[in-house]
Amino acid sequence: MKKYQQLFKLIEQEILNDKYPIGDYLPSEHELSKQYQVSRDTVRKALNLLQKAGLIEKIRGQGSKVVQQEQIDFPVSKLTSYRELVQQLGIVSTTNVIRFEKLTIDKKLSKVTGFPEHCLVWRIIRQRVVDNVASVLDIDYLVKDLAPALTREIAEQSIYDYLEHQVGLDIAYAKKEITIDHATDQDKILLNIGSDQHVVSVKSQVYLANGQQFQYTESRHKLEKFRFVDFARRHKEKS
């Protein structure tokens, strides 16, 4: 790990431990350089990482202000579209469609997605920007025959709204798998990942009420932006 990454981790922990409380300013670059015995360049790079992580805000003429690191509760067990989640939580978010294309499922993709080989699907890659921070990368595969008129414009808004209210599909349930994955080059570019080398990956196979799989999606989340929550009820055995 490079010096500026070590310094980033050190100051990050000090912020989380309230050595530098929310609303306060960090010492100046010169003071930080003397305090941690590193160069000014190392300090600047560490501060850039802290800003990307949402821990500080650089204010011209004042310095680096410690800010609240907001986390969004992501309901794991619910089958909720991203647009519905945004509306429920009152989040300010925009969607950028990075890729929109048709492709045929090959042997490798069949193992990943659960779709049979030779199935024709839409592949859509979308970047979700929350509070001006690129926070989620959604990679979707949808059976083309079930969404023949899908467009890039629809993908920018809500695919589920189109499928349920225009196509008339009865979306019923999903099988989900949540893992911590190594960040890919695509993650690093589209999620502006700093020193973090991992993302939270939520992989879902989504089914209609008749049992047909119509979607495979992988949502890749920045670690610091989302808190994954669930509600569990204990099942009591009858005596």
SULJO-V32990 format. One record per helix or strand of 3 or more residues. SS is the DSSP state (2 for helix, 1 for strand). FROM is the first residue (numbers start at 1). LEN is the number of residues. If there is no record, write none. Layout:
[[SS;FROM;LEN] [SS;FROM;LEN]]
//
This chain:
[[2;3;14] [2;29;8] [2;40;13] [1;56;4] [1;63;4] [1;72;4] [2;82;8] [1;93;12] [2;107;7] [1;120;11] [1;133;11] [2;144;3] [2;152;6] [2;159;9] [1;171;12] [2;185;6] [1;198;11] [1;213;9] [1;226;4]]
//
